[in-house]
Amino acid sequence: MTHDELLDYDREHLWHPYSSVSNPLPVYGVKSATGVRLRLTDGRELIDGMASWWSVIHGYNHPVLINAIQEQAARLPHVMFGGLTHEPAVQLAKTLVDITPAGLDLVFLSDSGSVSVEVAMKMAIQYYYAAGKRQKHRFLTIRSGYHGDVFHCMSVCDPENGMHQLFSGVLPEYYFADKPECKFSDEWDANDICSLQMLIEQHHNELCAVILEPIVQGAGGMRFYHPQYLRKVRELCNAFDVLLIADEIATGFGRSGKLFACNHADVVPDIMCLGKALTGGTMTLAATIASRKVEEMIASTDPGVFMHGPTFMGNPLACAVAQASIQLLLDSDYLTQIQNIEKQLEQGLAPCRDLDSVADVRVLGAIGVVELKEPVNMAHIQPAFVEKGVWVRPFGRLIYVMPSYCMENGDLQYLCSAICAVIEEEAAG
Ligand SMILES: *Cc1c(COP(=O)(O)O)cnc(C)c1O
Protein backbone atom coordinates (compact mmCIF):
# COMPACT_ATOMS: atom_id res chain seq x y z
CA MET A 1 0.00 0.00 0.00
CA THR A 2 1.35 3.43 -0.79
CA HIS A 3 1.30 6.18 1.80
CA ASP A 4 -1.63 7.85 -0.01
CA GLU A 5 -3.65 4.63 -0.40
CA LEU A 6 -3.23 3.95 3.30
CA LEU A 7 -4.43 7.37 4.41
CA ASP A 8 -7.24 7.50 1.84
CA TYR A 9 -8.76 4.18 2.93
CA ASP A 10 -8.28 5.10 6.59
CA ARG A 11 -10.08 8.40 6.08
CA GLU A 12 -13.08 6.69 4.45
CA HIS A 13 -13.45 3.60 6.64
CA LEU A 14 -11.79 3.82 10.02
CA TRP A 15 -12.98 5.29 13.25
CA HIS A 16 -10.21 6.75 15.41
CA PRO A 17 -10.63 7.54 19.13
CA TYR A 18 -13.22 10.28 19.74
CA SER A 19 -13.37 11.05 16.03
CA SER A 20 -15.73 11.64 13.17
CA VAL A 21 -15.29 10.05 9.75
CA SER A 22 -17.47 12.80 8.26
CA ASN A 23 -15.35 15.60 9.73
CA PRO A 24 -11.93 14.06 10.16
CA LEU A 25 -8.94 15.58 11.91
CA PRO A 26 -5.43 14.88 10.59
CA VAL A 27 -4.20 11.27 10.93
CA TYR A 28 -0.61 10.19 10.26
CA GLY A 29 0.60 6.79 9.07
CA VAL A 30 3.26 5.08 11.20
CA LYS A 31 5.56 2.57 9.55
CA SER A 32 7.75 1.58 12.47
CA ALA A 33 9.11 2.83 15.76
CA THR A 34 12.32 2.37 17.72
CA GLY A 35 13.26 3.81 21.10
CA VAL A 36 11.47 7.14 21.38
CA ARG A 37 11.08 7.71 17.63
CA LEU A 38 8.08 7.09 15.40
CA ARG A 39 8.79 6.71 11.68
CA LEU A 40 5.93 7.96 9.54
CA THR A 41 4.90 6.45 6.20
CA ASP A 42 5.90 9.75 4.55
CA GLY A 43 9.46 9.23 5.80
CA ARG A 44 9.42 11.80 8.62
CA GLU A 45 10.60 10.92 12.12
CA LEU A 46 8.96 12.17 15.30
CA ILE A 47 10.15 12.21 18.91
CA ASP A 48 7.26 10.63 20.78
CA GLY A 49 6.17 12.53 23.89
CA MET A 50 3.10 10.37 24.56
CA ALA A 51 4.57 6.87 25.01
CA SER A 52 1.37 5.74 23.29
CA TRP A 53 -0.83 6.98 26.14
CA TRP A 54 1.41 6.14 29.12
CA SER A 55 2.16 2.60 28.00
CA VAL A 56 5.51 2.43 26.17
CA ILE A 57 7.73 2.91 29.22
CA HIS A 58 10.85 1.21 27.76
CA GLY A 59 10.64 2.77 24.28
CA TYR A 60 9.41 1.07 21.11
CA ASN A 61 10.71 -2.18 19.70
CA HIS A 62 12.67 -3.13 22.81
CA PRO A 63 14.56 -6.37 22.01
CA VAL A 64 13.79 -7.96 25.38
CA LEU A 65 10.05 -7.46 24.93
CA ILE A 66 10.04 -8.53 21.27
CA ASN A 67 11.93 -11.65 22.27
CA ALA A 68 9.47 -12.48 25.06
CA ILE A 69 6.58 -12.24 22.59
CA GLN A 70 8.35 -14.33 19.95
CA GLU A 71 9.32 -17.09 22.37
CA GLN A 72 5.84 -17.28 23.83
CA ALA A 73 4.22 -17.14 20.37
CA ALA A 74 6.21 -20.20 19.32
CA ARG A 75 5.08 -22.09 22.46
CA LEU A 76 1.52 -21.09 23.31
CA PRO A 77 0.03 -17.82 22.04
CA HIS A 78 -3.29 -18.48 23.70
CA VAL A 79 -5.28 -20.99 25.68
CA MET A 80 -8.56 -20.51 27.54
CA PHE A 81 -8.20 -19.71 31.26
CA GLY A 82 -11.34 -21.55 32.36
CA GLY A 83 -10.05 -24.65 34.12
CA LEU A 84 -6.55 -24.27 32.63
CA THR A 85 -3.49 -22.32 33.71
CA HIS A 86 0.05 -21.67 32.46
CA GLU A 87 3.42 -20.39 33.60
CA PRO A 88 3.19 -16.87 32.08
CA ALA A 89 0.01 -16.12 34.07
CA VAL A 90 1.36 -17.65 37.29
CA GLN A 91 4.71 -15.88 37.00
CA LEU A 92 3.02 -12.55 36.32
CA ALA A 93 0.60 -12.98 39.22
CA LYS A 94 3.51 -13.76 41.54
CA THR A 95 5.34 -10.64 40.39
CA LEU A 96 2.25 -8.43 40.78
CA VAL A 97 1.51 -9.77 44.26
CA ASP A 98 5.14 -9.14 45.23
CA ILE A 99 5.43 -5.56 43.97
CA THR A 100 1.98 -4.12 44.76
CA PRO A 101 1.28 -2.84 48.29
CA ALA A 102 1.17 -5.61 50.92
CA GLY A 103 -2.26 -7.20 51.23
CA LEU A 104 -3.16 -7.11 47.54
CA ASP A 105 -2.90 -10.83 46.92
CA LEU A 106 -5.48 -11.95 44.34
CA VAL A 107 -5.04 -11.20 40.67
CA PHE A 108 -7.84 -11.09 38.10
CA LEU A 109 -6.44 -10.70 34.56
CA SER A 110 -8.43 -9.04 31.78
CA ASP A 111 -7.88 -7.45 28.40
CA SER A 112 -8.08 -3.69 28.90
CA GLY A 113 -8.07 -1.00 31.53
CA SER A 114 -11.80 -0.32 31.27
CA VAL A 115 -12.57 -3.98 31.85
CA SER A 116 -10.29 -4.10 34.89
CA VAL A 117 -12.22 -1.15 36.36
CA GLU A 118 -15.53 -2.81 35.52
CA VAL A 119 -14.24 -5.95 37.28
CA ALA A 120 -13.19 -3.94 40.35
CA MET A 121 -16.64 -2.33 40.54
CA LYS A 122 -18.36 -5.71 40.22
CA MET A 123 -16.15 -7.09 42.99
CA ALA A 124 -17.21 -4.24 45.30
CA ILE A 125 -20.89 -4.82 44.54
CA GLN A 126 -20.57 -8.58 45.01
CA TYR A 127 -18.68 -8.01 48.28
CA TYR A 128 -21.58 -6.23 49.96
CA TYR A 129 -24.13 -8.51 48.31
CA ALA A 130 -22.35 -11.43 49.97
CA ALA A 131 -22.11 -9.48 53.23
CA GLY A 132 -25.91 -9.23 53.25
CA LYS A 133 -25.77 -5.43 52.85
CA ARG A 134 -27.46 -5.32 49.49
CA GLN A 135 -28.29 -1.63 49.64
CA LYS A 136 -24.52 -0.91 49.53
CA HIS A 137 -24.14 -1.01 45.74
CA ARG A 138 -23.36 2.59 44.81
CA PHE A 139 -20.08 4.39 44.22
CA LEU A 140 -18.46 7.61 45.37
CA THR A 141 -15.68 9.24 43.38
CA ILE A 142 -14.02 12.63 42.90
CA ARG A 143 -14.62 15.11 40.10
CA SER A 144 -12.07 15.36 37.28
CA GLY A 145 -11.55 11.59 37.28
CA TYR A 146 -11.22 9.24 34.33
CA HIS A 147 -11.82 5.50 34.56
CA GLY A 148 -12.52 4.32 31.01
CA ASP A 149 -15.21 4.42 28.37
CA VAL A 150 -17.46 1.42 29.04
CA PHE A 151 -20.73 2.06 30.84
CA HIS A 152 -19.89 1.58 34.48
CA CYS A 153 -16.53 3.30 34.03
CA MET A 154 -18.24 6.29 32.36
CA SER A 155 -20.56 6.59 35.35
CA VAL A 156 -17.59 7.51 37.58
CA CYS A 157 -15.77 9.72 35.05
CA ASP A 158 -15.99 13.48 35.60
CA PRO A 159 -19.65 14.46 35.22
CA GLU A 160 -18.81 17.57 33.19
CA ASN A 161 -16.05 16.55 30.79
CA GLY A 162 -17.21 12.92 30.84
CA MET A 163 -20.16 11.63 28.84
CA HIS A 164 -22.91 11.93 31.46
CA GLN A 165 -25.13 14.27 29.54
CA LEU A 166 -24.96 12.25 26.34
CA PHE A 167 -25.83 9.02 28.12
CA SER A 168 -28.07 10.39 30.85
CA GLY A 169 -30.95 8.08 31.66
CA VAL A 170 -28.75 5.12 30.76
CA LEU A 171 -25.78 5.72 33.06
CA PRO A 172 -26.15 4.90 36.73
CA GLU A 173 -25.98 8.07 38.84
CA TYR A 174 -23.33 8.09 41.53
CA TYR A 175 -21.85 10.54 44.04
CA PHE A 176 -19.13 13.05 43.13
CA ALA A 177 -17.00 14.81 45.72
CA ASP A 178 -15.32 18.09 44.79
CA LYS A 179 -11.98 17.52 43.15
CA PRO A 180 -8.99 17.85 45.49
CA GLU A 181 -7.57 21.38 45.27
CA CYS A 182 -4.52 20.92 47.49
CA LYS A 183 -1.65 20.31 45.11
CA PHE A 184 0.90 17.52 45.46
CA SER A 185 3.62 19.68 47.01
CA ASP A 186 1.44 22.32 48.72
CA GLU A 187 1.06 22.35 52.46
CA TRP A 188 -1.85 20.06 53.34
CA ASP A 189 -5.16 21.88 53.78
CA ALA A 190 -7.51 19.86 55.97
CA ASN A 191 -10.54 21.46 54.29
CA ASP A 192 -9.73 19.65 51.08
CA ILE A 193 -11.32 16.42 52.29
CA CYS A 194 -14.57 18.01 53.57
CA SER A 195 -16.65 17.39 50.47
CA LEU A 196 -15.77 13.70 50.27
CA GLN A 197 -16.11 13.30 54.03
CA MET A 198 -19.59 14.77 53.99
CA LEU A 199 -20.74 12.49 51.18
CA ILE A 200 -19.36 9.38 52.83
CA GLU A 201 -20.96 10.33 56.16
CA GLN A 202 -24.32 10.90 54.51
CA HIS A 203 -24.38 7.96 52.13
CA HIS A 204 -22.20 5.17 53.54
CA ASN A 205 -25.26 2.94 53.93
CA GLU A 206 -25.60 2.82 50.13
CA LEU A 207 -21.90 2.96 49.23
CA CYS A 208 -19.88 -0.11 48.33
CA ALA A 209 -16.71 1.71 47.28
CA VAL A 210 -14.85 4.92 46.74
CA ILE A 211 -13.09 4.73 43.38
CA LEU A 212 -10.36 7.19 42.42
CA GLU A 213 -7.06 7.63 40.65
CA PRO A 214 -4.44 7.95 43.39
CA ILE A 215 -2.40 11.22 43.35
CA VAL A 216 -2.56 11.77 39.58
CA GLN A 217 -5.87 12.41 37.87
CA GLY A 218 -5.12 11.57 34.25
CA ALA A 219 -7.42 12.03 31.26
CA GLY A 220 -10.01 13.85 33.43
CA GLY A 221 -7.75 16.87 33.88
CA MET A 222 -4.09 15.92 34.43
CA ARG A 223 -4.05 17.06 38.07
CA PHE A 224 -1.68 16.07 40.91
CA TYR A 225 -3.15 16.12 44.40
CA HIS A 226 -1.81 15.85 47.96
CA PRO A 227 -0.90 12.41 49.39
CA GLN A 228 -2.67 13.35 52.63
CA TYR A 229 -5.94 13.45 50.69
CA LEU A 230 -5.49 9.80 49.80
CA ARG A 231 -4.65 8.89 53.43
CA LYS A 232 -7.82 10.66 54.57
CA VAL A 233 -9.89 8.76 52.01
CA ARG A 234 -8.46 5.49 53.31
CA GLU A 235 -9.30 6.46 56.90
CA LEU A 236 -12.85 7.41 55.96
CA CYS A 237 -13.36 4.18 54.01
CA ASN A 238 -12.22 2.21 57.07
CA ALA A 239 -14.40 4.21 59.43
CA PHE A 240 -17.55 3.85 57.33
CA ASP A 241 -17.15 0.30 55.98
CA VAL A 242 -16.63 1.25 52.35
CA LEU A 243 -14.06 -0.38 50.03
CA LEU A 244 -11.34 1.68 48.34
CA ILE A 245 -10.59 1.06 44.65
CA ALA A 246 -7.36 2.64 43.38
CA ASP A 247 -7.27 3.00 39.61
CA GLU A 248 -3.51 2.92 38.88
CA ILE A 249 -3.97 2.24 35.17
CA ALA A 250 -2.16 5.45 34.21
CA THR A 251 0.07 5.83 37.27
CA GLY A 252 1.32 2.27 37.73
CA PHE A 253 4.91 1.22 37.04
CA GLY A 254 6.80 4.33 38.08
CA ARG A 255 5.09 7.08 36.13
CA SER A 256 4.46 9.40 39.11
CA GLY A 257 7.92 8.91 40.61
CA LYS A 258 7.05 5.88 42.77
CA LEU A 259 6.38 2.36 41.54
CA PHE A 260 2.70 2.94 42.33
CA ALA A 261 1.09 6.30 43.11
CA CYS A 262 -0.43 4.81 46.30
CA ASN A 263 3.14 4.50 47.58
CA HIS A 264 3.34 8.33 47.86
CA ALA A 265 0.83 8.02 50.74
CA ASP A 266 1.64 4.49 51.93
CA VAL A 267 -1.98 3.65 51.35
CA VAL A 268 -3.17 0.13 50.58
CA PRO A 269 -6.43 0.04 48.65
CA ASP A 270 -8.78 -2.96 48.83
CA ILE A 271 -8.68 -3.29 45.05
CA MET A 272 -6.15 -1.92 42.56
CA CYS A 273 -6.46 -1.69 38.76
CA LEU A 274 -3.43 -1.89 36.48
CA GLY A 275 -3.18 -1.61 32.71
CA LYS A 276 -1.50 0.71 30.19
CA ALA A 277 2.25 0.22 30.99
CA LEU A 278 1.69 -3.35 32.25
CA THR A 279 3.08 -4.90 29.04
CA GLY A 280 5.43 -2.02 28.23
CA GLY A 281 2.95 -0.93 25.57
CA THR A 282 3.20 -4.06 23.44
CA MET A 283 -0.04 -5.96 24.05
CA THR A 284 -3.36 -5.17 25.64
CA LEU A 285 -3.60 -6.53 29.18
CA ALA A 286 -4.95 -5.34 32.52
CA ALA A 287 -5.17 -6.66 36.05
CA THR A 288 -7.50 -6.14 38.99
CA ILE A 289 -5.74 -7.04 42.24
CA ALA A 290 -7.80 -7.49 45.38
CA SER A 291 -7.22 -8.26 49.02
CA ARG A 292 -8.09 -11.72 50.31
CA LYS A 293 -10.84 -10.18 52.44
CA VAL A 294 -12.68 -9.17 49.26
CA GLU A 295 -12.42 -12.64 47.73
CA GLU A 296 -13.38 -14.48 50.91
CA MET A 297 -16.51 -12.41 51.37
CA ILE A 298 -17.57 -12.93 47.75
CA ALA A 299 -16.98 -16.68 48.12
CA SER A 300 -18.98 -16.89 51.35
CA THR A 301 -22.47 -16.50 49.87
CA ASP A 302 -24.33 -17.87 46.87
CA PRO A 303 -23.34 -17.76 43.95
CA GLY A 304 -20.01 -18.20 45.81
CA VAL A 305 -17.92 -17.22 42.79
CA PHE A 306 -16.85 -13.95 41.24
CA MET A 307 -19.00 -13.51 38.14
CA HIS A 308 -16.66 -12.47 35.33
CA GLY A 309 -14.59 -14.31 32.71
CA PRO A 310 -13.35 -12.70 29.49
CA THR A 311 -12.53 -14.97 26.53
CA PHE A 312 -8.92 -13.80 26.35
CA MET A 313 -8.43 -13.74 30.12
CA GLY A 314 -4.80 -14.42 31.07
CA ASN A 315 -3.62 -14.44 27.45
CA PRO A 316 -0.16 -16.10 27.62
CA LEU A 317 1.46 -13.76 25.06
CA ALA A 318 0.38 -10.69 27.00
CA CYS A 319 1.34 -12.24 30.37
CA ALA A 320 4.79 -13.26 29.11
CA VAL A 321 5.59 -9.81 27.79
CA ALA A 322 4.16 -8.16 30.94
CA GLN A 323 6.49 -10.26 33.07
CA ALA A 324 9.44 -9.31 30.81
CA SER A 325 8.50 -5.63 30.94
CA ILE A 326 8.19 -5.52 34.75
CA GLN A 327 11.48 -7.39 35.14
CA LEU A 328 13.15 -4.94 32.77
CA LEU A 329 11.79 -2.05 34.83
CA LEU A 330 12.84 -3.51 38.19
CA ASP A 331 16.33 -4.33 36.86
CA SER A 332 16.77 -0.73 35.65
CA ASP A 333 17.42 2.38 37.67
CA TYR A 334 13.95 3.63 36.79
CA LEU A 335 13.44 5.90 39.81
CA THR A 336 16.62 7.82 38.95
CA GLN A 337 15.60 7.98 35.28
CA ILE A 338 12.17 9.31 36.22
CA GLN A 339 13.65 11.88 38.64
CA ASN A 340 15.87 13.07 35.83
CA ILE A 341 12.91 13.34 33.44
CA GLU A 342 11.04 15.30 36.12
CA LYS A 343 13.95 17.75 36.33
CA GLN A 344 14.25 18.06 32.55
CA LEU A 345 10.51 18.64 32.14
CA GLU A 346 10.52 21.25 34.96
CA GLN A 347 13.34 23.17 33.28
CA GLY A 348 12.17 22.63 29.72
CA LEU A 349 8.54 23.65 30.26
CA ALA A 350 9.30 26.54 32.66
CA PRO A 351 9.41 29.16 29.84
CA CYS A 352 5.74 28.37 29.10
CA ARG A 353 4.85 29.91 32.47
CA ASP A 354 5.57 33.35 31.03
CA LEU A 355 3.20 32.96 28.07
CA ASP A 356 -0.12 34.84 28.22
CA SER A 357 -2.09 31.88 26.86
CA VAL A 358 -0.81 29.55 29.61
CA ALA A 359 -2.80 29.05 32.84
CA ASP A 360 -0.50 26.58 34.61
CA VAL A 361 2.57 24.39 34.15
CA ARG A 362 2.97 21.31 36.37
CA VAL A 363 5.28 18.34 36.48
CA LEU A 364 5.26 15.15 38.56
CA GLY A 365 7.52 12.20 37.90
CA ALA A 366 7.65 11.57 34.16
CA ILE A 367 4.50 13.63 33.48
CA GLY A 368 4.60 17.21 32.20
CA VAL A 369 1.48 19.33 31.74
CA VAL A 370 0.90 22.77 30.26
CA GLU A 371 -2.65 23.94 30.91
CA LEU A 372 -3.83 26.68 28.57
CA LYS A 373 -6.53 29.27 29.19
CA GLU A 374 -8.47 28.24 26.06
CA PRO A 375 -8.95 24.86 24.35
CA VAL A 376 -6.49 24.10 21.56
CA ASN A 377 -7.51 24.02 17.92
CA MET A 378 -6.64 20.39 17.13
CA ALA A 379 -6.85 20.80 13.36
CA HIS A 380 -4.14 23.44 13.62
CA ILE A 381 -1.96 22.43 16.56
CA GLN A 382 -1.51 18.74 15.65
CA PRO A 383 0.21 19.49 12.29
CA ALA A 384 2.23 22.23 14.02
CA PHE A 385 3.74 19.65 16.39
CA VAL A 386 4.42 17.21 13.55
CA GLU A 387 6.15 19.99 11.59
CA LYS A 388 8.45 20.45 14.58
CA GLY A 389 9.22 16.71 14.59
CA VAL A 390 7.43 15.77 17.82
CA TRP A 391 4.40 13.66 18.64
CA VAL A 392 2.27 15.44 21.24
CA ARG A 393 -1.48 14.98 21.38
CA PRO A 394 -3.30 17.61 23.42
CA PHE A 395 -6.91 17.48 24.55
CA GLY A 396 -9.06 20.43 25.52
CA ARG A 397 -6.90 22.98 27.32
CA LEU A 398 -4.18 20.46 28.12
CA ILE A 399 -0.89 19.91 26.36
CA TYR A 400 0.91 17.12 28.15
CA VAL A 401 3.71 14.61 27.75
CA MET A 402 4.61 11.35 29.47
CA PRO A 403 7.72 10.12 27.66
CA SER A 404 9.30 6.69 27.73
CA TYR A 405 11.69 6.41 30.68
CA CYS A 406 14.62 5.90 28.29
CA MET A 407 14.24 9.33 26.65
CA GLU A 408 17.58 11.13 26.74
CA ASN A 409 18.13 14.71 27.86
CA GLY A 410 18.66 16.10 24.37
CA ASP A 411 15.34 14.68 23.18
CA LEU A 412 13.58 15.85 26.35
CA GLN A 413 14.89 19.37 25.85
CA TYR A 414 13.91 19.33 22.19
CA LEU A 415 10.42 18.08 23.05
CA CYS A 416 9.92 20.82 25.67
CA SER A 417 11.23 23.59 23.45
CA ALA A 418 8.93 22.41 20.63
CA ILE A 419 5.97 22.60 23.03
CA CYS A 420 6.88 26.12 24.16
CA ALA A 421 7.41 27.23 20.56
CA VAL A 422 4.12 25.78 19.28
CA ILE A 423 2.14 27.35 22.14
CA GLU A 424 3.71 30.71 21.39
CA GLU A 425 3.02 30.38 17.64
CA GLU A 426 -0.58 29.28 18.19
CA ALA A 427 -1.20 32.28 20.46
CA ALA A 428 0.26 34.58 17.81
CA GLY A 429 -2.23 33.02 15.35
C1 LIG B 1 -6.72 4.68 30.27
C2 LIG B 1 -7.38 4.58 31.57
C3 LIG B 1 -8.46 3.70 31.78
C4 LIG B 1 -9.05 2.87 30.67
O1 LIG B 1 -8.16 1.95 30.14
P1 LIG B 1 -8.40 1.38 28.66
O2 LIG B 1 -7.26 0.42 28.45
O3 LIG B 1 -8.36 2.54 27.74
O4 LIG B 1 -9.71 0.69 28.66
C5 LIG B 1 -9.01 3.63 33.04
N1 LIG B 1 -8.53 4.36 34.06
C6 LIG B 1 -7.48 5.21 33.91
C7 LIG B 1 -6.97 5.97 35.09
C8 LIG B 1 -6.88 5.35 32.66
O5 LIG B 1 -5.87 6.21 32.51
The ligand as an SDF file (V2000), in Angstrom:
LIG
                    3D

 15 15  0  0  0  0  0  0  0  0999 V2000
   -6.7160    4.6800   30.2680 C   0  0  0  0  0  0  0  0  0  0  0  0
   -7.3770    4.5780   31.5720 C   0  0  0  0  0  0  0  0  0  0  0  0
   -8.4590    3.6960   31.7790 C   0  0  0  0  0  0  0  0  0  0  0  0
   -9.0530    2.8680   30.6690 C   0  0  0  0  0  0  0  0  0  0  0  0
   -8.1610    1.9490   30.1370 O   0  0  0  0  0  0  0  0  0  0  0  0
   -8.3990    1.3780   28.6590 P   0  0  0  0  0  0  0  0  0  0  0  0
   -7.2630    0.4230   28.4550 O   0  0  0  0  0  0  0  0  0  0  0  0
   -8.3620    2.5440   27.7370 O   0  0  0  0  0  0  0  0  0  0  0  0
   -9.7130    0.6850   28.6580 O   0  0  0  0  0  0  0  0  0  0  0  0
   -9.0080    3.6290   33.0390 C   0  0  0  0  0  0  0  0  0  0  0  0
   -8.5310    4.3630   34.0580 N   0  0  0  0  0  0  0  0  0  0  0  0
   -7.4820    5.2060   33.9080 C   0  0  0  0  0  0  0  0  0  0  0  0
   -6.9690    5.9680   35.0880 C   0  0  0  0  0  0  0  0  0  0  0  0
   -6.8750    5.3480   32.6580 C   0  0  0  0  0  0  0  0  0  0  0  0
   -5.8680    6.2140   32.5150 O   0  0  0  0  0  0  0  0  0  0  0  0
  1  2  1  0
  2  3  1  0
  2 14  2  0
  3  4  1  0
  3 10  2  0
  4  5  1  0
  5  6  1  0
  6  7  2  0
  6  8  1  0
  6  9  1  0
 10 11  1  0
 11 12  2  0
 12 13  1  0
 12 14  1  0
 14 15  1  0
M  END
$$$$
